[in-house]
Amino acid sequence: MGGSGSRLSKELLAEYQANPFKERICRVFSTSPAKDSLSFEDFLDLLSVFSDTATPDIKSHYAFRIFDFDDDGTLNREDLSRLVNCLTGEGEDTRLSASEMKQLIDNILEESDIDRDGTINLSEFQHVISRSPDFASSFKIVL
Amino acid sequence: MEKKIEVLKEAKKFVSENEGALGKGKGKRWFAFKMMMAKKWAKFLRDFENFKAACVPWENKIKAIESQFGSSVASYFLFLRWMYGVNMVLFILTFSLIMLPEYLWGLPYGSLPRKTVPRAEEASAANFGVLYDFNGLAQYSVLFYGYYDNKRTIGWMNFRLPLSYFLVGIMCIGYSFLVVLKAMTKNIGDDGGGDDNTFNFSWKVFTSWDYLIGNPETADNKFNSITMNFKEAITEEKAAQVEENVHLIRFLRFLANFFVFLTLGGSGYLIFWAVKRSQEFAQQDPDTLGWWEKNEMNMVMSLLGMFCPTLFDLFAELEDYHPLIALKWLLGRIFALLLGNLYVFILALMDEINNKIEEEKLVKANITLWEANMIKAYNASFSENSTGPPFFVHPADVPRGPCWETMVGQEFVRLTVSDVLTTYVTILIGDFLRACFVRFCNYCWCWDLEYGYPSYTEFDISGNVLALIFNQGMIWMGSFFAPSLPGINILRLHTSMYFQCWAVMCCNVPEARVFKASRSNNFYLGMLLLILFLSTMPVLYMIVSLPPSFDCGPFSGKNRMFEVIGETLEHDFPSWMAKILRQLSNPGLVIAVILVMILAIYYLNATAKGQKAANLDLKKKMKMV
């Protein structure tokens, strides 16, 4: 699996090459100073969060950290726009136009931002996610 | 001083209790032993859990499919595996409690008229063609109802076969209901809060990625579908409610529904006509019929089930609905088609059953005449007062009464077998040959076969699930009359799993439009429950209202099949129990019980409504805060 001292670098996570959040996942779970490789304990943490038996609380907490691209504890417009770009793929023709992106982010903030501060914090995120019927079944990796 | 003594006493007590843990003194070895056993036990439990997880069949195959096609295609295979489990239990029940006792302790083949192939058919009884039709030797075996004898007990253990036959039939139905309802209630919990549309966009962004996808091609498809999803939602949000030409849309929808109705009516009539023709063929000599005439009805049913859904798809083009709604309409129509076919089939079967019951009366009269003649002839040969060999007629020569239960069982078995064959042939030709053609002829063809028409097939989840559900309905209907049917179905599901897994990985491409499987799960289970209910109704009707054949099966000679219970109560239970049960079946008491149940249903319904209203109230409060 890993090279030196059994650590997993993000290039070697073959199963997650198709996952658009692979870099974020690596950063969130890694405990090394450079935040670019996973030890065995980090890998176990990852699997336990993504497993069937993890509670929705834990899953939504980690999902929030994965979506928080600038690691500031809230999801602002920049985070959301990077998130949407990840989801729509890398090609130029699949990306949304600027006006569509603005419309989409406006809608998201209108739905989820309860205190109207222009960002989504952890409790607002958990409030939205707890009502979703699909979250638990899609946010799951079972080996 | 007293305090010191108290503290000393307490300390001594503590030490003596925890001697072993402290590592010194007498209790050390016992404590160490207890610790070691506890650790070993924990390890054993963990190993057992691992073993149980490893025993789950086909887990690797389904995981591979899941990572290549996403969770919705994998949900079909999970459903198939769950059905396999249910059928396994049904098979174990019928095999161990009906077929095995009859095989071990019942009278062997050839000892009774009902267990022997009639003399007229003996010559061809072992031909493959006859066996494939489940006639001949296959008909006079433990596979079908007609073979079983009506003696109250068999063997040295006094195994009560007719009672067991009846109870196993009822238990199969009861168990199926229980298991389907349990699965449904488990899934309702997973649903969360039902379908709220308040967080439409947020959910689309935060929860639409399926983390189980590991294949780049599927990931690309997923990206495309998510992008399409976003763009659609945005334009829907922006677009004003422009009612362009409502009348044209309404007319087109009405036209589409009219065509669908015509198709349903046409298919029903076709099946009825095919059944009538098969009755005519049954009157003719079997050797003059070709393969098509013999299997016409099964082929007609299977072909209709294959082609009509494509017609429905075509008509749906006229309707111009949102794809999710269009999918629901399509599923509803296919469901109506298959249900209609099944019920027309049953009606035609009931026709035949009534014919056979009429025939029975004639044959009964004939048999008494024949017996009288035989006895007269036998007595005439001893008119000189000499002793001769005892009166013996070979069982194959005795004239036979018609057996409608075996006929019903045979029809269902034949239908199942032909359905299986049609499915496999369709997959081979429709998917595999098409994929081969597209792959190899692409080099020398004018247009790009892989992107244009015909390209590779997508895996049709809803069609396959519906086919599975309807097959199961046929099994439930036929297993009372043919105890071998669950066994045949087990074989079928087993091979289907391997065959379809191979076909999906080899010839299909992931769907371009990826739908979530989570909410459809309860939808399919709901349909399964409906089919279970609809398919056990005819069986229960037949048990309760039709007289069993006088010449075959475990209930021959009785007036109704359920009389076997009354008989058991009289013979096997002490008399006070029979008296109590007779009092319990007093009409007044039964009506009172029914009233209480109706009241309970009404109360539970009212409570559920009240709780739903309270739920909505709470949701509103949370939004305001």
Boltz contact constraints between the chains, C-beta under 6 A:
constraints:
  - contact:
      token1: [A, 15]
      token2: [B, 214]
      max_distance: 6.0
  - contact:
      token1: [A, 18]
      token2: [B, 213]
      max_distance: 6.0
  - contact:
      token1: [A, 18]
      token2: [B, 214]
      max_distance: 6.0
  - contact:
      token1: [A, 18]
      token2: [B, 216]
      max_distance: 6.0
  - contact:
      token1: [A, 18]
      token2: [B, 219]
      max_distance: 6.0
  - contact:
      token1: [A, 87]
      token2: [B, 226]
      max_distance: 6.0
  - contact:
      token1: [A, 88]
      token2: [B, 227]
      max_distance: 6.0
  - contact:
      token1: [A, 89]
      token2: [B, 223]
      max_distance: 6.0
  - contact:
      token1: [A, 94]
      token2: [B, 227]
      max_distance: 6.0
  - contact:
      token1: [A, 100]
      token2: [B, 234]
      max_distance: 6.0
  - contact:
      token1: [A, 103]
      token2: [B, 234]
      max_distance: 6.0
  - contact:
      token1: [A, 107]
      token2: [B, 201]
      max_distance: 6.0
  - contact:
      token1: [A, 108]
      token2: [B, 201]
      max_distance: 6.0
  - contact:
      token1: [A, 108]
      token2: [B, 202]
      max_distance: 6.0
  - contact:
      token1: [A, 108]
      token2: [B, 205]
      max_distance: 6.0
  - contact:
      token1: [A, 111]
      token2: [B, 199]
      max_distance: 6.0
  - contact:
      token1: [A, 111]
      token2: [B, 201]
      max_distance: 6.0
  - contact:
      token1: [A, 111]
      token2: [B, 202]
      max_distance: 6.0
  - contact:
      token1: [A, 112]
      token2: [B, 202]
      max_distance: 6.0
  - contact:
      token1: [A, 128]
      token2: [B, 199]
      max_distance: 6.0
  - contact:
      token1: [A, 128]
      token2: [B, 202]
      max_distance: 6.0
  - contact:
      token1: [A, 131]
      token2: [B, 193]
      max_distance: 6.0
  - contact:
      token1: [A, 132]
      token2: [B, 203]
      max_distance: 6.0
  - contact:
      token1: [A, 132]
      token2: [B, 207]
      max_distance: 6.0
  - contact:
      token1: [A, 133]
      token2: [B, 191]
      max_distance: 6.0
  - contact:
      token1: [A, 133]
      token2: [B, 192]
      max_distance: 6.0
  - contact:
      token1: [A, 134]
      token2: [B, 207]
      max_distance: 6.0
  - contact:
      token1: [A, 134]
      token2: [B, 516]
      max_distance: 6.0
  - contact:
      token1: [A, 134]
      token2: [B, 518]
      max_distance: 6.0
  - contact:
      token1: [A, 135]
      token2: [B, 207]
      max_distance: 6.0
  - contact:
      token1: [A, 137]
      token2: [B, 518]
      max_distance: 6.0
  - contact:
      token1: [A, 138]
      token2: [B, 207]
      max_distance: 6.0
  - contact:
      token1: [A, 138]
      token2: [B, 210]
      max_distance: 6.0
  - contact:
      token1: [A, 139]
      token2: [B, 211]
      max_distance: 6.0
  - contact:
      token1: [A, 141]
      token2: [B, 211]
      max_distance: 6.0
